[in-house]
Amino acid sequence: MKIFAIDTSTPRVVACYLDEHVKLLAEVESGEKHGTHVHRIAKMFDGVDFSALDVVGVGVGPGGLTGLRVGISFATALGIGKKFVAINSLELIAYNASFFNGYVVVLRKARQGYLYGAIYLGKGTGELEEVRTPFIQSVEAVRDIVSEFNPKVFLGDGAEFFRTATVLQDWDLPRADNLAILVKGKIEAGQFVDLVEPLYLQKSIAELNFEKRKGQS
């Protein structure tokens, strides 16, 4: 089986190619120029016959929509007539701490002072269980959410609001080897999707701001 996957949800674009004989990994620090660096990533896989792919995986966020759409558009173009796997981009970051025996809290900055987040339980085995599905909340609300989960470590750029906690600062961004692990796991579990689109969280920031103002009135 020939597999390609890419995630463009963060300033680091990561990708992998897998088949029965080869595993190729690529990472590019993109800043905000996701489109340019996706093409750089593609050149790193020069020699790979993308037309022969069986499965295409792609990170769907949550994250900045501009970056996500670049990756999703690229993956969709590659995957015409092929099977798709959607990768939760917060789970991808969480796998940086898959060795941890406890809760892994992933927080990424959204707009207007809000945070994207998700919480996973690790048992020191290299596998994680999702215990809190992805959400978007204010920093204050996130403090309440995470208070019940112990012991815990924090990952992601949103962890800067929790400096008194254990923050794994060097593991804020996704890694290509973890992308390979996740996409293989989803394929083995038969978790394919018919349509690839960004992971939109239930409440928009406008709705959250309205609720905050309503609560203060």
Secondary structure, DSSP 8 states (H G I E B T S, - for coil): --EEEEE-SSSEEEEEEE-SS-EEEEEEE-TT-HHHHHHHHHHHTTT--GGG-SEEEEE--SS-HHHHHHHHHHHHHHTTTSEEEEE-HHHHHHGGGTT-EEEEEEEEE-STTEEEEEEEEEESSS-EEEEEEEEEEEHHHHHHHHTT--SEEEESGGGGGGTTS-B-GGG-S--HHHHHHHHHHHHHTT--BS-------SS-HHHHHHHHHHHH-
